[in-house]
Structure formats: structure tokens, C-alpha cells
Amino acid sequence: MHRHGRRQFRATAPTAPVQILSPAGDDEPLTITMLGAGQEVGRSCCVIEHRGKKIVCDAGLHPAHPGLGSLPFIDEVDWSTVDAILVTHFHVDHAAALPYIMEKTNFKDGNGKVYMTHATKAIYGLTMMDTVRINDQNPDISGKLYDEADVQSSWQSTIAVDYHQDIVISGGLRFTPYHAGHVLGASMFMIEIAGLKILYTGDYSREEDRHLVVAEIPPIKPDVMICESTFGVHTLPDRKEKEEQFTTLVSNIVRRGGRCLMPIPSFGNGQELALLLDEYWNEHPELQSIPVYFASGLFQRGMRVYKTYVHTMNSNIRSRFARRDNPFDFKFVKWLKDPKRLQEHKGPCVVMASAQFMSFGLSRELLEDWSSDSKNGVIVTGYSIEGTMARTLLSEPDHIESLKGGNIPRRLTVKEISFGAHVDYAQNSKFIQEIGAQHIVLVHGEASQMGRLRAALRDTYATRGQEINIHTPRNCEPLVLTFRQERVVKAIGSLATSRPIHGTPLKGLLVSKDFSYTLLDPKDLKDFTGLSTSTLVQKQSIPIGVDWSVVRWHLEGMYGEVEEGPDQEGRACFTIMNAVKVVQISEIVIEIQWSSNSSNDMIADSVLAVLLGIDGSPATVKLTSTPHQHAHHDHSHSHTQPHTHSNGNPSENNGEFDRIQMFLEAHFGDVIGPNVTVNEGEEDELLVMTVRVDNLIAKVDLISMRVESDNVEMKRRVENVLEMALTTLQPLSRSFLGSGIDLNLEKTESIAA
């Protein structure tokens, strides 16, 4: 809880809640920095910062770069200050940097946590172990970013969450995962920081396939949407057409006696293609003698995960499981446990092998072995990242580079049919419009594709007469967005018993928690917050060697007026500015008492300074050596030393009026009045001073202190002098009052200063 000074609030309308409007320039910006996937595909890593909170979405590697070069630009962030890392799915370009960040940076020195869905966590452990295994086969140790121990440690530290679960990370920071399609366990995150909402989509799909649900539209409208732009403005064929093209290509390759290679990720569209091929082989008996393999032990282990998380898949899969028909118990698609068997198999076959981008692994080995035979074929079924062998093959080169050295002639056919489960332009554009965010940040796309998508989206909105803010940040270039936010204060407890009238000030204790504000009466604090208030009374004893009347003389000299009266124990006491009591403990000791707060402490410090200076003051020597008249103002009290009015005037007001007249005469010269007696019918002239300058006249009403004149400039000048006179003549005790005195020592703990 933060305690603030008293504020006044005005309701914007009789039916509106109480609001605090931030002054211009008071809004804190939202900063989005791409450490990867900024105008590129690969090593997704997005840093979101707002109001002192820092969230990182995804932490992937770039498949086209080796070793440290594959990491996001992690040196741009102090990882110990990160509140949370949210991982959308298990793909290498979104999650494979996580073990390095969690175990090799200062992330472990902070309090940040890592979150992903249950299915993503289950597959993440498998894919990262497989990444370590593949890297261990590489003789170049510079490419080894982490080992199995790092993966295991990072996996154990990861927190699994459910879809639609509201996760509160810390005060004012929360997120909710939603289905994203794409792959099993993939999620998009609705992040809320101090009321500002950001939707981070990750990779998502709006087309239902054989086992996954489509990306859902969150029920909450975000302020900012960070969205993938993988396919830019391309429009992909519908699923039925793609499936027919795919099965026809596979059938043509094997019917001509060739071997069909499909590079796939171990998880994702590999399972989708296995479902499709198993169904197609079942419908074509003439092909059933031709084997279909998935050559990945990771694929085989991952099938157990798929069977575990059937409840997150689409209705088709769930209904088949309900009928005890497991679609993942393939009839014709088999696991190739020993890839060496392919060397013995000379006939046609279909092999699904990792890695997807053919930069390494069994898919690269088979590509080099089969490349020189024109009967064979490669079908690229996913998005190919720039710089990978998969992207190189799409240009149909005459030769390919072998990992063993030298070049190999390419005679096999190369075709691309994308089952990558990304949105195309039509799906992405529609989804963006349905989300309705004020700002769109495009990521995870090549610069050219991203630029075309931004132009197309702007044209779409322009035809509707709407405006949209579309941003395409590059890596390490912060995007700073400013939002005008209204901070709403909720009045509760006794303050909320009746609605305040418009323009009426409300006073209470302002409690700030998690970027929300509550106004309540201090007496309600314990009931609504569990907190309680206390008063700290401070006392300071001071030795004194002068008469009590001399003490009064010095205090009046500083503060103008002091109140005199006995305290609760009957001792002589002065009250200064409604804040501090000066009590006569004995003839040689006085004590200062006050309720501690910022204003009272300031007044108490000044009183202490006055009292400590009494003994050394020349005025004290003069007062104590001869009889004196010490009163600075007119009072109606008795002293041990007699005194009279300093001006001999029985009227205190007349003395004040005389001083005001002195100020006016010093500035204007000719001043008449005030009129203390008037004739009948001239009561409006009572206590009025007349100021003359040449032919200009201004009248000052000493009762209301208002100035009247036919000349505007004359009126303004007299008002300024009058204000200066009142400010100068007013004693300090009237111009500023403390916060009151509560010295009930029986109920309040006292602390001696």
C-alpha cells in the first residue's frame, strides 16, 4: 500500500466514476523490442516493457545460423529484471534458446518465471533433448549451446498452465493463454500490464486440420496486437485442394518407382501428414505394398504425448477417441527404427524424416543419397526459412552442397505444398480486423513480405474510411507507443454511501495497489484492506533559563499568534499553528509535543530552532534586564508580566486597516478613509477606502476585500497591491495550519525524539 497526500477528485458526470486524469506527459510508454523475428523468420524473441514490468515472449534459435549466431540478441536485455518468459509453442525457432537463457545468463539471478501450456512443456523436453543429441554429433563444439543437464534444469523450472487460465504474475501483471492452432499446445497470450492489454499471437492458424482446433478470438479487445506475418500477402489454396495435390504428388513419385522424401519437424505437421497418408493408403489398395515410414524416434515418443492431450484437439479427434477409435494408431504408416534398412530397400517408399529444413539430420542424409536419381522426389511441406537447404532446393539448383564436402548433382524433383499451419493473407487480415486492436505490430516475416502486408492492410482499412497503426520493427530497434489512460478511483466504505454531487471535493485515504486506486475513509481502512492506522506522538524536552513570558514573546515574534491554555494535566501550554504544543514542565524545562507527520514535523523543527535560540538572543538579554512590553498583537489574556497594546488603539481591526492604508499610500499616494462612520443611507460606504491616481478612482471594501473601479487597469493594480499587503501583514499562524494535534497519550504509543 502506498500512502498519498490528500487529493481532491471531481466526478466527470453525475453517473460517471471518480477519475484521475494524468497530466500531459505523465503517461508511461509501452516499449516493444524484437531480439529476433524482427523483419525475419527465426529466433523469435519479443520484449515487452511497461510501468516497470518486463515480459519476454518466446526464445527461439535461428535454424540457418550455427552456434551463438543462432541466438536472439540476448545481450540487449538484463535478464535478471525479466518478470516472465511466455513460450507460445515448442518449435525450435520459438523455444530452443530457452535452456541457454535460463541456465547461461543472469535470468536465474532474478525472480522471473517461465510459462507454457502443458502439452508444450511435454514436447519441449523431448525436442530440446533431441537438439542436444544432434549437436553432440557435430564435431564443432562451438555450436553446442547447452547440454542435457541444462535442458533438464530448464524443463523442471518451467510452469505449465491451462488454456483460459488467468495467471497473475505480480501486482498489475497477468496473462491468459488462448488456443492458437498451428501445433499441439500452441497458444497466444493476452497480456495485461497495469490495465494495458497486449495480444501476442505467436504462430497461429485459422484453418482446422485433421487434429487441431483453429486459433480462437479472445473475448477481450487488446490495445496492441503483436502478430505473425509469415506468408505476407500470399493466399494459400484451401485444405482440400492442398491435400489432393499432396497425395497426387506422393502417388506419382512412388508409382514411377521413386522414393519420396518429406522433411518434417518431429512434431506438428508430421502428425497431420501421417494421418493424411494413412487415410489415403487405406483408400488405395494398390499402394498398400509400398511402405510409408516416419524415420524419427522423437516422432514415435511424441505420439504418447498426442494421445495424452486428445482433449485439446478438435471435435473430430475427440469423437473418434470416444468411440475407442484411436486415429494415431496408424495402419500403414510405420516407425522406421533403423534408418539403415533404407539402404537395403531398393523399391519405392515414402519417408518422413527430420530435420524440417534439411540442414542436418536424416533428412539431409537421404537428400544426398537420393538426389542423383530423377525418379525420386522431395516434397517441402512447411515454411522454408531463408538460408536453409529447404529454401535452396526450392530454386531447383543443378547441384547441392554435401555435408561431406563437394557437390552432388540434383536430379530428383522438388515440389512445395505448405502444411505449415500459418495464416495466409486472407485469414490474417480477417483475424486482425476481428481483434480490432489500435496498434498492429508485424513480426515473424521477411522484410519484403512484411512490407507488402502492411501496405495491403492499410489499403483495406482506408477503403472503409478507418485508420490503423501498423508497425514493422527491426531487431533491436525499440518501438515506443504512448497511450492516454484514465486512472479510475473507486470510492468504497462510508465514502460510497451516497453519490457525491458534481464538483464536490472528496477527501479520504488513497490506496494504490497493483496500479488500481481506492479511496476510503481512514476509519474504514482495516475493514477493507486489513491494514490499520496509528498516530506517532513525538516529544522533545528542552532546558530553558528565561521566564515563561519571554518564551511567549519569541514565539509570537516568529508565528504572530499563539494560543495559551492549560494542557490535560493543568500545566501552562502554548499551541502553535494547530500543530505543536509547548508545555512548561518546570521553571527550567519545557517540552515540545506533536503528532508526527510531514507538515507537523516541519513546524516542530522551526519551534525547536526558535526555543534553542532564546538564551543566546540579544533581545532576551534586553527583555530580562528591564521591564518590557512584549506583546506583538492584541490579546485578551493575563501574564506574569503586565503589557499593553503596542499602538494604544483599542480596535485591532483599525490597526490592520491602518497598515493596509500605509501600503496603498506607498504605491498610489492619495488614499482616503476608511469611513468608520457614515450617514443614514450611505451604509455601502462603511469601511471603504478610496484610492485616487490622477482622474482614476478605485474603492476598496475592507469587509470583503474587494476592489471596484471603472478602469480595468486601475482595478488590477490596486488588487495586486492589496493582495501583497494582506500576505505581508498576515501572521504565519494564519497563513499555514498544521494537520491537527492528537496527543491522547493513553491510547497512542509515544516515542521520545
C-alpha positions, -999 to +999 in steps of 0.1 A: +000+000+000+012+035-008+000+064+012-005+096-007-013+131+003-049+143+003-063+149-031-095+163-044-114+145-071-142+157-094-166+133-110-168+138-148-205+134-148-232+126-122-232+090-133-195+085-140-170+070-117-144+092-099-114+096-122-078+109-120-067+123-154-030+121-159-014+154-168+002+158-202+034+138-205+026+117-174+018+086-193+044+059-193+051+044-227+049+008-239+081-004-254+084-034-277+118-046-287+124-075-310+155-095-301+147-118-330+120-123-357+121-086-364+118-084-402+130-120-403+117-155-397+136-174-369+148-169-333+115-153-322+120-132-291+099-102-282+105-080-251+075-060-238+081-033-212+056-011-194+053+006-160+084-012-147+072-046-158+091-067-184+078-097-203+096-118-229+075-137-254+093-167-270+130-175-270+140-194-302+170-202-323+176-193-359+178-226-379+200-211-406+228-199-382+252-221-362+262-218-325+259-184-308+249-168-340+216-186-338+206-170-306+185-139-303+203-106-294+202-116-258+229-090-247+203-062-252+184-073-220+193-076-184+176-109-179+176-106-141+149-079-145+126-100-166+093-108-148+082-137-170+090-156-202+060-168-221+066-196-247+039-200-274+049-234-287+078-259-289+093-252-323+130-246-324+126-210-337+104-202-307+117-222-278+152-237-284+171-207-268+153-212-235+178-236-219+206-212-228+188-181-214+176-199-182+210-215-174+237-194-190+225-159-184+217-139-152+180-148-156+185-172-127+196-143-105+162-126-108+126-136-099+113-143-134+094-175-142+088-193-175+053-203-186+039-226-213+009-249-218+010-285-205+013-300-240+041-276-250+060-284-218+057-322-225+070-318-261+095-291-253+115-316-231+117-341-260+126-316-287+153-299-267+169-333-258+168-342-295+185-308-303+213-317-278+217-351-293+221-337-329+245-310-317+266-337-299+271-354-333+287-322-346+325-322-341+324-284-339+320-277-302+313-240-309+278-250-320+269-266-287+250-240-267+239-263-238+238-299-226+212-323-213+216-311-178+207-275-189+176-288-207+165-309-177+170-280-153+151-256-176+123-281-180+119-286-143+118-248-137+090-242-163+055-237-151+027-254-171-006-236-175-040-243-190-058-226-218-081-197-205-064-198-171-059-163-156-023-162-144-014-133-120+024-129-121+027-099-098+009-067-090-007-054-121+008-081-144-013-110-156-018-131-188-043-157-202-034-183-228-058-190-258-058-217-285-036-207-315-039-238-337-006-243-355+007-273-334-004-292-304-001-270-273+004-238-292-011-207-276-014-170-280-012-148-249-034-119-238-011-099-215-023-072-192+001-047-177-014-020-155-047-022-175-029-021-209-037-052-229-013-068-255-022-098-276+009-118-287-002-144-313+030-163-319+024-187-349-013-193-354-037-210-378-073-202-386-079-233-406-090-265-388-070-296-399-074-333-390-065-329-354-061-292-343-086-265-334-084-231-350-070-201-333-097-185-312-106-149-309-101-137-273-132-122-257-112-091-246-102-064-271-064-056-268-048-023-272-019-038-291-017-069-312+018-084-320+010-107-350+029-131-373+033-122-409+050-153-423+032-156-456+027-118-461+001-112-489+002-148-503-031-166-505-028-204-499-051-230-515-078-244-493-071-275-473-090-300-496-072-287-526-038-290-509-045-325-497-054-336-532-022-320-547-001-336-520-015-371-523-012-369-561+024-359-559+033-387-535+014-412-556+031-401-588+066-405-573+061-440-559+042-452-590+072-443-612+093-464-588+108-435-569+114-428-533+095-398-518+113-377-491+093-354-469+114-333-445+092-327-414+095-314-378+092-342-353+061-326-341+034-305-358+026-311-394+044-345-393+014-359-373-010-342-397+007-357-428+008-392-411-030-390-406-035-380-442-012-406-457-027-434-436-061-425-447-051-422-484-033-456-483-063-471-467-085-459-496-060-471-523-052-508-520-028-507-550-004-486-529-005-507-497+025-527-507+046-496-507+059-488-472+053-454-456+078-446-428+083-419-402+120-421-395+122-404-362+124-419-327+113-385-314+082-387-336+074-421-320+079-409-284+058-379-292+028-399-302+023-407-265+020-370-258-005-366-286-026-394-271-024-378-237-037-344-249-066-355-271-088-332-250-071-302-265-077-313-301-107-308-324-141-325-322-131-350-349-103-365-329-122-363-296-152-381-311-131-409-326-114-414-292-148-415-276-156-444-299-123-461-289-110-455-324-075-441-319-066-422-351-029-422-340-027-460-342-016-459-378-024-489-400+000-482-429+024-455-415+051-473-396+081-462-375+114-469-391+135-477-361+167-484-380+173-460-410+200-483-423+172-506-436+165-480-463+199-489-479+187-524-483+153-513-496+156-506-534+120-502-543+097-472-539+088-459-505+077-428-486+099-414-458+091-386-434+123-376-418+136-347-397+150-321-397+124-299-415+149-275-431+173-303-442+204-285-428+213-317-408+199-350-397+184-379-415+165-358-440+198-343-452+214-377-455+186-391-475+186-360-497+222-365-506+217-403-512+187-399-534+194-366-551+210-380-583+180-403-592+153-384-613+127-410-602+129-397-566+113-366-553+112-342-524+080-326-511+086-295-489+056-293-467+064-264-444+077-229-445+113-227-455+135-202-437+160-181-458+195-196-456+184-233-451+188-262-475+150-264-479+149-228-492+178-235-515+161-266-530+130-246-540+151-227-565+159-262-581+197-259-584+217-282-606+239-292-577+236-293-539+264-290-514+272-321-495+280-320-458+308-344-466+323-319-490+319-313-527+288-310-548+261-336-557+240-334-589+204-328-582+180-348-605+152-356-581+120-334-584+113-307-559+078-295-551+063-274-523+029-278-507+027-260-474+011-276-444+029-252-421-003-242-403+003-205-407-023-180-417-023-166-453-032-130-461-070-135-462-070-153-428-045-129-412-063-098-425-097-110-413-083-120-379-067-086-374-099-068-382-119-090-358-094-084-330-097-046-335-065-035-318-054+001-320-019-008-329-007-038-350+029-049-347+040-073-375+067-098-367+080-132-378+081-123-415+107-114-441+111-077-447+097-078-482+066-098-472+060-077-442+061-045-462+036-058-487+013-070-459+014-036-442+006-018-474-023-042-481-037-039-446-036-001-448-054-001-482-081-024-467-087-001-438-086+030-460-114+017-482-135+015-451-126+050-440-107+036-410-073+043-397-049+017-383-014+020-368+008-008-383+044-012-372+072-034-386+102-030-361+136-044-370+157-064-345+170-043-316+151-012-326+126-004-298+091+005-307+077+031-283+039+035-281+021+060-259-014+056-246-036+081-229-050+062-199-076+074-174-069+062-139-102+054-121-105+057-084-131+036-067-147+051-036-156+024-010-169+022+025-186+052+042-174+074+013-197+054-011-229+056+010-241+084-012-231+097-047-212+130-045-226+160-062-207+171-093-179+195-083-179+185-047-144+176-034-139+141-018-113+136+009-100+103+021-071+079+021-059+070-014-047+034-015-027+023-046-023-015-052-014-032-085-019+000-105-055+004-092-067+031-068-092+030-040-104+060-019-118+054+015-122+069+049-093+061+072-116+046+097-126+020+070-090+010+063-089-021+085-123-034+073-114-032+036-077-037+034-067-055+066-044-026+075-047-002+104-036+034+111-016+047+141-006+080+154+030+086+164+034+113+191+069+128+195+082+148+225+113+168+229+125+182+262+145+214+263+162+232+292+153+269+294+167+297+316+142+325+310+107+334+322+076+318+305+066+352+292+098+356+273+092+323+257+059+336+245+074+368+232+098+349+210+071+325+197+049+354+188+077+371+171+080+341+148+044+329+143+024+361+150-001+344+173-001+316+198-029+300+218-025+298+255-042+274+279-035+246+303-029+211+290-047+179+302-025+179+334-031+216+341+003+228+331+009+261+312+009+254+275+012+272+241-004+258+209+014+269+177-003+268+143-026+240+154+003+216+152+027+218+181+023+222+219+049+238+241+044+227+277+060+242+308+073+211+327+091+231+353+107+265+357+138+253+339+124+226+314+098+229+286+086+202+263+075+202+227+047+177+218+033+169+184+016+143+163+042+133+137+035+139+100+053+158+073+037+192+080+037+190+118+073+178+118+083+208+098+066+232+122+081+213+152+116+218+137+110+255+134+097+258+170+127+239+183+150+262+164+133+293+180+135+278+215+171+268+212+180+304+202+163+321+231+191+320+256+216+335+231+193+362+217+202+398+224+165+405+227+163+381+256+190+400+274+172+433+270+138+418+280+151+401+311+172+431+323+145+458+321+107+459+324+092+454+289+061+453+269+064+422+247+031+416+230+032+418+193-006+416+189-036+424+209-047+396+232-071+392+260-050+371+284-031+376+316+007+373+321+030+373+350+044+405+333+019+432+325+016+445+290-004+470+269-014+473+232+016+484+212-004+510+193-026+521+221-056+515+198-085+496+213-096+483+179-075+455+164-092+459+130-083+496+129-047+487+134-048+463+105-067+488+083-040+514+091-013+491+079-033+484+047-036+521+042+001+525+046+007+500+018-017+517-006-003+552+002+032+539-005+021+528-040-006+553-050-001+583-027-037+597-024-058+573-002-089+585+017-106+565+045-116+542+058-150+555+066-158+543+101-190+563+103-214+571+075-247+589+072-280+571+070-285+557+035-247+556+028-241+522+045-223+509+013-195+534+020-188+519+055-152+508+059-144+517+023-110+533+013-108+555-018-076+554-039-070+583-064-045+584-092-050+614-114-086+612-126-088+574-118-106+562-087-107+528-071-127+518-040-115+491-015-142+474+006-123+464+038-150+440+048-150+418+017-115+430+005-130+436-030-118+464-053-142+483-076-131+507-104-144+518-138-108+514-151-097+478-155-060+485-153-065+506-122-085+479-106-059+452-114-031+473-099-049+481-067-059+444-063-022+433-067-011+458-040-039+448-017-030+411-021+006+418-013-004+438+018-026+410+031+000+384+025+027+405+042+006+415+072-010+381+079+009+363+107+024+329+099-001+312+122-029+323+099-013+316+066-005+279+074-020+254+097-007+221+107-026+188+105-040+190+140-030+177+173-039+143+187-019+138+219-041+112+236-011+095+252-032+068+269-042+053+235-011+063+215+024+050+216+049+078+224+084+079+211+109+103+226+128+121+199 
